[in-house]
Amino acid sequence: MPTDPGEGEVPVGNAHARPGLRLRGGLAEDPALISGYRVVTYGELESLVAERRTALGEGRRLVMITAGNVVEPIVTYLAALEAGHPVMFVPDDAAAGAAHRTALIERFEPDVVAMGAADDWRIEHLREGTRHAFHPELALLASTSGSTGSPKLVRQSFENLHSNAKAIGEYLGIERTDRAATTLPLQYVYGLSVVNSHLLAGASLLLTPHSVSDERFWEAVAHHRATSFAGVPYTFELLDASGFASRDLPSLRYITQAGGRLAPDTVRRYARLGRERGFDLVVMYGQTEATARMSYLPPELAETAPGSIGRPIPGGMLRVDASDGADSGELIYSGPNVMLGYAEHPADFALGRVVHELRTGDLARQREDGLFEIVGRANRFVKVFGLRIDLDAVERLLADQGIDARTATQDERLLVFVREERSVEAARMRAAVEIGIPAHAIDAYAIDEFPRTDSGKSDTLALVRHAQSQREGARATASDAVLDEQIRDLYARLLSQPGASLGDSFASL
């Protein structure tokens, strides 16, 4: 039961009510947040949020929050939402986060910056009041393109956040006894949706900064009896490498997956493992422009339809905009979680809804059983490591560095092509730095000429075929012998640890 009669209500569109959103649905004595040895109940969270609302100041102001998986950012986020302050999250990483934060401050001019370590949380008021005009429905400004330099932010409303959290809670069956272990950052809408859906349902969150490849993560999951965690495709690579299949996790109820296409074989394998171990795998599909989720694959269908994105979430609708006679076309979504629109400048904060249905940019078909299936991309946006990346923006960023390159993607890997062998490594490393993904997620190749189609456009399929032939040739000539030094060198490159020694392990690095 809610802690008060107004739980979860969204008082927008009422001229006599201040805009805002309350996302807490637990009883006062129920645990809400668990961080290390600290347990914050819903009753305590009520007091913390009230204090933080006072600290954020009067009126509506743009609040920037560093997004660590600890108590303070979540308290600040909940307080800002309830008070009607629009929120903008930025990474809490000391290096990348600082650069990102500075760029966003310069472009979008937040009024308040909330940042710091768990034991040194600071609220900095950059000005009195605000210099912005905000639309009454504006709740969150979310980054849509990772670190590819796009100036656009997605304008999400209070209704967007509430409806999507409610729909996720409904199809996952989230209950007060559920507890999600955090595996994704708050600035990523997938990670934030885990927070929103669990708190709205009165469930709890196990806040941990550790990766699934870290034994400390699993110790916390076991000790606090976590019932779920979320993963992007790369998470499942780490699960395979860290021996997840042999772990005894009796409290685990389900795993969710989004952030890019997971190979059907992997979906089927984890669904089968879950059936044997007593947990479900729930494959989901979404975009920032739809707040978080648009569809889900019911877990009982994961083994028989592993290539499908499933059916629309409660309250949503999917359709395929296909030409006459075609069985596929662009996937279009409509529902209460579709964004208001984009913001490229502070003046856009005052805009109302300009988007009523979302053209996803994905090519899809609807199967005979009614499920939807993605068959390609209608534009040049791709997902790598859960980040939505604009391939054209990557080419522009490399061009700014004096590197003429073409880009493509295959199997959740970024492919970069240059015309000189000496530029291969520079292009790969520079792309990794500019985008903010590990260098080992990028394959770079030298090619004599950039292929073009008959119409003069870049021939992406030819580039992908070239990369595939290069990989097949490398596998055919590779030696079966692997020395300790080679493993050490591989770890050093993949994990960006040039000082790795023969005594180091994957987990320690």
N, C-alpha and C positions, 0 to 999 in steps of 0.2 A: 504493500500500500504506500501511496505517496506520503511525504512528510507534511504536506499541506494541500488544501483543495486546489491550488493553482498550479500544481506540478505539471510541467511539460507544456503549459499553454504558451501560445505565441501571440502576444498582444500587438500585432501589426495591423495597419489599416484602420485603426481606431484613433480618431483625432484627439480623443481625450485621454489616451493611454500612452505612456512612454514605451517606445519599442524595446524589445528585449526577449530573452529566452531563458527558461529555467530547465536544466538538463539533469536534475537529480530526482530519482524515484525510489530511494531506499528508505527503510525505517531508521530512526535515529541511532539505534544500537547496531545496525548492520555495518560491516566493514565496507568502505568505499575505495580507499587507496592504501596499498601496502608497498612500502619502500624500505628495503633493508629490514631493520627491526621495528620500524615505525608502522603502526596501524592507525589510519585515520578513519573514524566512523563517519556515517552521514551526518550525525549530530555535530561532531567536531568540524566537519567540512562546512556545515551551515555557518558556524561562527567565523571560520577562516575566510569564507567568501564575503561575509558581511564586512569584515575588517578591510579586506582588499578593495571592496567597492569604494570605501571611504578614501583609501590611499590613491585610487585612480582619479579622484577629483569629480567635480560637478560637470554637468552638461555632457554632450556627446563628443568624444575625442578619439582620434585614431591611435590605437594601442599596438605597438610592436612588441612581440614576446619571443625570446629565445626558447627553442623548442626541445628542451631536454626531457627525458622520461623520468622525471622526479616530481615531487609534490607541488613545488612552487609555481611552475609554469601552468599546471592544470588549474590550480586555485585562481591564478590571475586570469586565465582564459574564461573560467566559469563566472568570475566576478564581472569581467568586461561584458560578456554576453548578457547577463542579467541586467546590467546598468544600461545596455543599449549601445556600448562603445563598439565600433567596428574594429576587428582584430586582424593583424597581419603577423604570421609566424615567420621566423628566420632560423636557419640552422644554428645549433649551439656549439659546433666545432670551432675551436679557438682560431684557426687560420682561415679556412674557407668561410666559416660563419661570419667572421669580422668583415671580410671583404664584401660578402653578400649584404650584410647589414648596412655597411656604409653606402653601398650603391642604392639600396632601397630608401635609405634616409634622404639621400640627395634627390631622388626622383619623386618620392611620394610624400615626404615631409610629415612623418608621424609626430603626434603631439606628446606621446608618452612612450618611453622605452623601458621594458621590464626585462632584466637580464641578471646573470651572475650564477654562481655555484649554489648548490642546495643550501649551504650554510651561510651564504653571503648574497642573498637575493636583493636586488636594488630596483627601485622605481625612480626613473629619471624623468622629470617634467621638462621638456624642451622648450615649452612656452606656456603662457597662461591661456586657458581656454583652447580654442582651435582656430585655424585659419581656413578650415574646410567647410563646405556644405555637404551634408550627408542625406541620401534618400532614406526615408523612414524604415525601409526594409533591409538596408545594407547591414550585414552581420560580419562577414568574413571576406578578406581579400586573399585569395590563394594563388600560389605560383603554379603555372600550368606546364612549364617546359624545362623543369630541372634547372640546370645551370648553363643553358645554351645562349644566354644573353637576351632572350625575348623580354621586352619591356611590359608585356601584357600580364595583368592579373585577372583572375576570375572573380566576378562580384557575386557572392553567394548571400542569400537572404536568410532571415530567421526561419522562415517556412522551409527553405531548402534543407537546412541542418536538421530541423525537427522531423520532417517527413521522412528523410532518408534514414535517420537513426531509428525511427519507429519501424520502418519497413524492414531494415536489417534485423532488428530484434525479433520481428515477427517470423521471418523465414528461417532464422537460425534458432528460434525458440529460446531466446535468452531469458533466463530466470534469475531471481535474486541470489540463488546459490551458485551461479556461474562466476568464474574468475578468469579473466584473460591476462596472459603474460604479454607484456609489450615487447614487440620485436621490430617495430617500425617507428620512425621519427614523427613528431606531431606536425611538422610542416608539410608532410606528405598526407594527402587527404585520406588515403587508405588507413594510415596509422591513426589519424584523428577520428575517423569513423568508428574505430574500435572503442575509443574513449567515449564518444557520444552515445553509441548504441548501448554500451554496458551501463553507463551512469543513468541514462534515461530509464532503463529496465530495473534499476535498483541493484545491479550486480556490482562486482568489484574488479579492480585492476591491480595486477602485480607489476609494479614499475621496476624495470631492470634495464640497465644500459648494456648488458652483455649480449653477445652474439650467440646464436644457437650452436656455434662451434666451440663455445667456451663452457667448460664443465660447471662453472658457477651458475650459468643460466639454468641448467638441469637440476642442480641442487636446490635452487630457489623454487622451481616448478614443483619438484617432489615435496619439499618442505611445506609449501603453502598450498598444495593441492590445486594447482591451476587446471582449469578445465578446457582451455583453448589457447591457441596462438595463431598469428597470421603470418603468411609468407608470400614473397614474390618468387619468380622462378629460380633466382640464384639461391634463395633460402633452401630450396630442396636439394641443390647441389651440396650445400654445406651439411644438410641433414644426412645425405648419403655418405659424405666424407667423415662424419663424426659418429657413425654407428648408430643412428637413430633407430633402425629396425630392431635392434637387440635391447633397447631400453625398456624398462618396466615402468609404465606410467599409468597406473590404474585410475587416476582421477581425470585423465584426458578424455574429453567428450567429442571434440571436433577440431580440425585444422581448416582454416580458410586460406584460399589462394586467389590472388589477383595481381595486378601490376604487369601484365604481359602474358603471352600464351605459354602455357606449360605443355610440354610434349605429351601427346596422347598416351604413349607408353608409360610415362612417369605418372600421369593421372591414374591410369589403370593399376599400376603397381602399388601406389599409395592407397588407393581405394580398397584393393585386396588386402593390404597390410592392415588397414583400419578395420575391415570386416573381421579379420582374425584376432585383432587386439582390442576391439570394442570402441573404436572411435570412427567418426565420419570425416571424409574429405569433402569440403564444399568449394567447388570452383566457381569464381565470380568474375564479372566483367563490369568495368566502369571507366569513367573519365572524370577529371576535375570539374569539367563543365556540367556534369550531372551530380555534383557534390561529392559523390563517391561511387555508388553502385547503381547499375542499370539492370543487371540480370544475375541469375544464379542457377547452377546446375544441381538439382536435388541429389543428395548423396547416393540414393539408391540407384541412380542412373549413371554414376561415374564410371562404372566398369563397362557398361554397354554403349555409352555415348561419350567417350572421353575427349572427343574433339569438339564438343558442343559448348557454347556459352550458356545454354539452358533456356530459361523462360524469364520474362520480365519480373522485376521485383513487385511486391504488392503496391498497387496504386500507379504503376508505370505501364507503358505500352511501347512495344517495338513493332516496326514495320520495315519492309524492304522496298526501296524505291527503285524498282526494276523497269527497264525498257520493255516494250512489247515483245513477248516471246522469250525474254531472258529469265533464267531461274535465279539470278543474283543481281544485286544492286547495292546502292549505299544504304547502310543501316541507319534508321532514324528513330530517335527515342523521344517520347513525351511523358511528362509527369510532373508532380509538384516539386521535384528536386532539380529541375533544369535551371541553370544559372539565370541571373538577371541579365548578364552580358559581361563584356570585358571592361577593364580600366587600363588605359594607357597613360593617363595623366590625372593629377588630383581633381581636376574639374569633372572627371567622369564619376566621382563618388556621388554626385547629386542625381545621376541618371536613374530612371526607373527601369522597368523590364523592357528589353529590346529583343529578347530571344524567347520564343514560345515553344519551339521544338528543337531538338539537338540533332544536327547532321553530324554523325560521328566520324566521318572520314574513313570508316571501315566498310569494305565490301562484304556482304553476307548473303546467305540464303536461308529460307525456312524449310526445314526437313518435313517429310511426310508425317512424322510423329509430333510436329508442332514446335520442336526445339529449334533454336537459331544456331547458326554456325558461321564463323568468320572465314572468308575465303581469300582475302587480300586487303590491300590498302588503297584508298581512293586519293590519298595525298602523300605528302612526304614527311609525315610524323610517324615515329616508331617508338617503341618502348624497349629500353635496355637497362637492366638492373632496376626495373620499376620506375625509371625516369622517362618521361615523355620528351623525346628529343626531335628537334626540327633539323632534318638532314641538310636543308638549304642553309640554315643558320650555321651549321658546323662548317660547311664549305666557305661561307663568308668569313668566319672566324679564322680559318686556316689561311685564307687569302690575305687577311690583315697581317698575318705573320710572314707573308711572302711565299706561301706554299700553295701552288695551284693543285687542287685535289678534287676528286669526285667521291661521293659517298653512296653507300647502299647498306642493306642489312639482310641477315639471314640467320635464322635460329637464335634470335635474341642477341646477336653479335653485331657490332658496328664494323662495317667494311670501309676502309679508306684506300683510295687509289691515287698514286702519283706517277709522274712520267720519268722519274730518275731514281735509280736504286739508292743513291746517297741520301735521298729525302725520305725514305721509307720510315726509318726509326724516328726521325724528327717529327714527321706527320703523326705517327702513332702516339708519341708521348705528348705532343702539343694538344692533340684532340682530347686525350685523357684529362689533361690539366684544365682545358677550357670547359669541358662538359662536366667534369667532376665524377668520373667513373674510373675504376681500376684499369690500368693500361692493358692488362691481360684480357679484358673484354673487347679489345679492338684488334682486328687483323688488318695489317697494312701491306700493300703490294705495289710493285712497280709494273707499269704497263706502257707499251710503246706509244699507243694513241688512245685517247678516250673514245670509246665506241659511241656511235650515234645511230638513231633510227632513221628511216627514210624521210621523216619530217624534220630532221635536224636536231631533235631532242636527245638528251643523254640517254643511252640505252642501258637502263638499270639491269635488265635481265642478262645482258651480255657481261656486265661487270660481275654479277653474282656467279655466272657460269665460269668465268675466269678464276674467281676465288676458289670455287669448288674444285676445279681441275688442279689448281696449285696445291690445295690441301691433300687431294688424293695422291698426287705425285710425291709429296713429302712423306706421306704414310708408307708408300711403297718402298722408299729408299731408306727409311729409318732403321737404325740398328735395334735389335732386341735387347742389347746389353745396356743397363742403366747403372751408373756408378753413384756412390754416395755423394761425390762432388757434384754430379749433375743434378741430383735431387736438391742439394743445398742451393745451387745456382738457380734452380727453378723456383724454389721458395723465395729466394732473394728478389727475383723479378716479379713474381705474381703478387707478393705481399709488400712490395716496396720497402724491403729490409736489406739494403746492401751489406750490412754488417753481419748477416746470418752466418752461423758457424755450423760445423758438422754435428754438434751436440744439440742444436735447436730442433724443436718439433713444430708441426703446423700450428697446433693450438697455442704454443708459447709465443710464436711470432705474431 
